[in-house]
Amino acid sequence: MMRFLLRLSQPLLLGLLLSACQPDRQPRQAPAAPLAPQQLTDDLGRKLTVPARPRRILALAASMTEMLYAVADTATIVGRTQVCDFPRAALRKPVVNSYPLDLEALVRLHPDVVFTTDGITSLDDAARLQQLGIPVYYQKYDQVADVLRGLTDLGRILGRPAAAQKLTDSLATELKAIEQLPRPNQPPAVLAITWQDPIYVYGQNTLFTDKIRLAGGRNVVTEKFAQPYPALTREYILQLNPDVLIGGRFGQLDSTFFSKYPELKRIKAYQTRRVFAITGDLMERPGPRVMESVRELQRLIGAPPAP
């Protein structure tokens, strides 16, 4: 090799050496332009700006934490509330107290956006967070189909539309199958209580009304109160006279609820022992397990009356 190089003329040898030392002159590509922030309108009609690809996210409602775990890149979830316990992976996240809201703990997590649901986080707290540069996105669900829409919206906002689509396609298939089931001519009237003293119940303007419809029953509370979970008098409940009562096992409520309000033993639900407990997480959380909640209601109200 050395003899070959020595035979070359000096100018040619110099040219070869210089050529070998020249850097690659491939044209450089311009860096991609940063994605523009998202201009969003949440379910309460509030306008907000969210990063194009949120990298740090947090939910202030247990149901929405479940939704984030079902759709988001879970590495981007930076915290949970004191009541968020599903899925179990959520328990490893730092806790932010949601009621009253621990603003300092939340701000320390530096979320790009906070997700919550109507009735869980006050608008005053949301305004304080937005003054600190943290946008708050609300969702609202009147029907089961709204939960599926909410999952789709999350997938779009978080840049995870395929993950959301896979989940909502499965839920939509199940919802359609349940919608096509024959309905009873006289669906059982169902009263679901959330508290015993005073007696708070699931009102007409709650997701429960649609879930119980899908399950083959009807919410016995047909009047729309100002509060979604109104407090009812014993006289009012006697007038409603529900076929089914949801809120606890018969034996449990017989020694507590009906012992405290013995006059309510006259309702049909007590007389036929159609008094049932229900899984609280499924009932209370409008999340990716919403169809599981409907199926549980189907099993309960389909139970025949005791002889």
Residue pairs with C-beta under 8 A, 6 or more apart in sequence:
5 13
8 16
34 52
35 52
35 53
36 52
37 49
37 50
37 51
37 52
38 49
38 50
38 51
38 52
38 157
39 47
39 49
40 47
40 48
40 49
40 50
40 137
40 157
41 47
41 48
42 48
42 137
42 138
42 139
43 118
43 138
43 139
43 140
43 150
44 118
44 138
44 140
46 126
46 138
48 130
48 135
48 136
48 137
49 135
50 112
50 113
50 135
50 137
50 157
51 112
51 113
52 159
53 158
53 159
54 76
54 112
54 113
54 157
54 158
54 159
55 76
55 112
56 76
56 78
56 109
56 110
56 111
56 112
57 68
57 72
57 76
57 77
57 78
57 111
57 112
57 113
57 114
57 115
57 158
58 77
58 78
58 79
58 80
58 96
58 106
58 109
58 111
58 113
58 114
58 115
59 65
59 67
59 68
59 77
59 80
59 81
59 84
59 114
59 115
59 116
60 81
60 96
60 98
60 101
60 114
60 115
60 116
60 120
60 121
61 81
61 98
61 115
61 116
61 117
61 120
61 121
62 81
62 83
62 84
62 85
62 86
62 281
62 284
62 285
62 287
63 117
63 284
63 285
63 286
63 287
64 115
64 116
64 117
64 139
64 287
65 77
65 80
65 81
65 84
65 86
65 90
66 86
66 87
66 285
66 287
66 288
66 289
67 115
67 150
67 151
67 154
67 287
67 288
68 74
68 77
68 115
68 154
69 77
69 87
69 89
69 90
70 151
70 163
70 167
70 287
70 288
71 151
71 154
71 155
71 158
71 160
71 163
71 164
71 167
72 154
72 158
72 160
72 163
73 158
73 160
74 89
76 158
77 90
77 93
78 93
78 94
78 109
78 110
78 111
79 93
79 94
79 95
79 96
79 106
79 109
79 111
80 90
80 91
80 93
80 94
80 95
80 96
81 95
81 96
81 97
81 98
82 95
82 96
82 97
82 98
83 98
84 90
84 93
85 91
85 281
86 281
86 285
94 105
94 109
95 105
96 102
96 105
96 106
96 109
97 105
98 120
98 121
101 121
101 122
101 125
103 125
103 128
103 129
103 132
106 114
106 129
106 134
107 132
107 134
111 134
112 134
112 135
113 134
113 135
113 136
113 137
113 157
114 129
114 134
114 135
114 136
114 137
115 136
115 137
115 139
115 154
116 126
116 136
116 137
116 138
116 139
117 138
117 139
117 140
117 141
117 286
118 138
118 139
118 140
119 228
121 136
121 138
125 136
126 136
126 138
129 135
129 136
130 136
137 157
139 150
139 153
140 146
141 147
141 150
141 207
141 286
142 205
142 207
142 210
143 207
143 210
144 175
144 207
144 210
144 211
144 214
144 290
144 291
144 294
145 175
146 207
146 286
147 171
147 207
147 286
147 287
147 288
147 290
148 168
148 171
148 172
148 175
150 286
151 164
151 167
151 168
151 171
151 288
152 161
152 164
152 165
152 168
154 160
154 164
155 161
155 162
155 163
155 164
155 165
156 164
167 288
171 288
171 290
171 291
174 291
175 214
175 291
178 214
178 291
178 294
178 298
179 214
181 216
183 216
184 216
187 213
187 216
187 217
187 218
188 216
188 217
188 218
188 243
188 244
188 274
188 301
189 217
189 218
189 219
189 220
189 240
189 241
189 242
189 243
189 244
190 212
190 217
190 218
190 219
190 220
190 242
190 243
190 244
190 245
190 246
190 301
191 201
191 219
191 220
191 221
191 237
191 240
191 242
191 244
191 245
191 246
191 269
192 201
192 202
192 208
192 212
192 219
192 245
192 246
192 247
192 278
192 283
193 199
193 200
193 201
193 202
193 245
193 246
193 247
193 257
194 200
194 201
194 202
194 229
194 247
196 247
196 256
196 257
196 260
197 260
198 231
199 231
199 232
199 233
199 234
199 237
199 261
200 229
200 230
200 231
200 232
201 221
201 229
201 230
201 231
201 232
202 208
202 209
202 219
202 221
202 228
202 229
203 209
203 219
203 221
203 224
203 225
203 227
203 228
203 229
203 230
204 219
204 221
204 222
204 223
204 224
204 225
205 224
205 225
205 228
206 228
206 229
207 286
208 219
208 283
209 219
211 290
211 293
211 294
211 297
212 218
212 219
212 297
212 301
213 219
214 294
214 297
215 294
215 295
215 297
215 298
215 300
215 301
216 298
216 301
216 302
217 244
217 297
217 301
220 240
220 241
220 242
220 243
221 230
221 232
221 240
232 240
234 261
234 263
234 264
237 264
237 267
238 263
238 264
238 266
238 267
240 267
241 267
241 268
242 267
242 268
242 269
243 268
243 269
243 272
243 274
244 269
244 274
244 275
244 276
244 300
244 301
245 253
245 267
245 269
245 270
245 274
245 275
245 276
246 275
246 276
246 277
246 278
246 283
246 297
246 300
247 253
247 257
247 275
247 277
247 278
248 256
248 257
248 275
248 276
248 277
249 275
249 276
249 277
250 273
250 275
250 276
252 277
253 275
254 275
257 264
258 264
258 265
258 270
264 270
265 271
268 274
269 275
272 305
272 306
273 305
273 306
274 303
274 305
274 306
276 300
276 303
278 296
278 297
278 300
279 293
279 296
281 289
282 289
282 292
282 293
282 296
283 293
